[in-house]
Amino acid sequence: QVQLVESGGGLVQAGGSPRLSCAASGRTFSSYTMGWFRQAPGKEREFVGCRKGISTYYADSVKGRFTISRDNAKNTVYLQMNSLKPEDTAVYYCAAGLGPAYTDYRGYVYWGQGTQVTVSS
């Protein structure tokens, strides 16, 4: 079983650049697709980005501003968030999946508890 714990959220000024961390347990961490999703109040959970193998994929809404990286030695995935906007305010979740996991949340098996990111204007 894989357990994921997000951290790094909080109140951020617009234009800020926090980095979220997702610490994972499990011996097969490196074989998983690691995704980031977010959910704002009243909104559906949406895909932010993922790292699948050596490739990364991003939603158009964050492309060019957010960067996903992973450190397999530390069993940690990061979401570097740059140039934050108020519309980025959401609970951010990391998730792990196998095989075809990509942009659909249903393709991910393990989820973190989420971390709130609030962007003030």
N, C-alpha and C positions, 0 to 999 in steps of 0.2 A: 504494500500500500504506500502511496505517495501522499505526503502531507505538505501543504503549501502555506506559508505565512507571509503576508505582505506587510511592508512597512515603508515609511517615508512620506506619507500623506500629511496633510495639514492645511493651514491657511497660507495662501501664497498670493503675492501681489501679481497683478497682470504684468506679463512680460517676464515673470520669474522662470527659473529653470531647476525645479526639483528633480530628484531621481528617486524613483520607487524601486524597492527591492522585493524580490520574491524568493525566500529561502525554502528549499525543498529537501525533504528527506526521501530516501529510497535509492537503492543501488543502481537502478536503471534510468536515472535522471537524464543522462546524455542521449538516450534513445527517444525521448519524448519530444513532441512538438509543444513548445511553450507559447501560450497565447496570453494576450492582455485584452480585457474587455472593460467596458465602463457602463454605468447605468446612472442616469440622472433622474431626479424625482419626476414621476409621470411619464418617463420615457422607457422604451424597451432597451434591454441590454444590447449593446452594440460592440462590434468588433473594433478593436484599436490596432492591433498588430500581432504578429507571431513570428517566432523563429522556428523554421522547419528544416532540420538538417543544418546546412550551412547557408540557407537562404532566409531572408526576412521579407515580410509582407506587411503593408500598412494600409489602413483605411485612408481614403482621399482626404478626409477631414484633418488628419494629423501628419500626413506625409510631408516630409521636409522639416518638421518640427520635433517629432518624437523619434527616438532610436532605441531599438531593443538590442541588448547584448546578453551574453550568458557566460558565466564562469563555471565550467564544469567541475573544476577543482574545489570550488566553494559551494557547489550545488545551489547556485544563485543565478537568477535572471533579473535583469534590470530594465527599467523603462525610464530612459532619460527624456524629460519633457522640457522643451524649450519654448520660449515665446508664448507662454500660457495666456489664454483668453478666458473671460468669464464663462463662455459656453463650454469650456473644458471641465467645469465643475461637475463632479460625479463621484460615485464610489467606483474605484478601480479594482478589478479582480485579475489575478493571474490564474491560469489554468494549464493543465497538462493533458495531453491526449496522444494517442497512438494512431498510426496508419494515416487515414485521410483527414485527420483533424486539420482545420484551416480557419475559415472565417465563421463557420457555424458553431455556435456555442454547444450544440448537441453533439459535436464531435469530440468534446473534451470530457474526460472522466473525473479528474480531480480538480478541485477548486479551493482557492484560499478564501479567507473570511472577508476580504475586501478592505480597502483603506480609503478614507474620504479625502478627496482633494477639493478644496474650495478656493476659487480664484476670485479675488476681490478686484474691483475696478477702481 
